[in-house]
Amino acid sequence: EELRFRLGKGYHLSVMLDAKHEEEFTQGLKQNVSQEASVVASLAGSLIFELPRSIVLSSVFEYISSVSASFGIRDWGISQSTLEDIFIQLTRDAERKEEQANAVNAEP
């Protein structure tokens, strides 16, 4: 639990909606919930967002309730970052740092 609190980015929001409304939904989420909301994955109307820990959860519920019918939201869920998410992020960060170090060392 401590690792999730210290290293976790916050929440993951997954939403299944009509693909034609992806951009509009994303903009609304940033305006109504958090400017820090970022798309982690997107595929044919299935979106996964990373939301900061500082959000007010009720704002997510309110926003989705208000746009559910107009954006064709079929399913959605919110969860805290998992330990797996944290380890994947740590691994990616380490790989990125190693690639940068190798690039610097490879320069003539």
Buried (B, 14 or more C-beta within 10 A) or exposed (E): EEEBEEBBBBBBBBBBBBBEBBEBBBEBBBEBBBEBBBEEEBEEBBBBBBBBEEBEEEBBEEBBEEBBEEBBBEEBEBEBBEEEBBEEBEEEEEEEEEEEEEEEEEEE
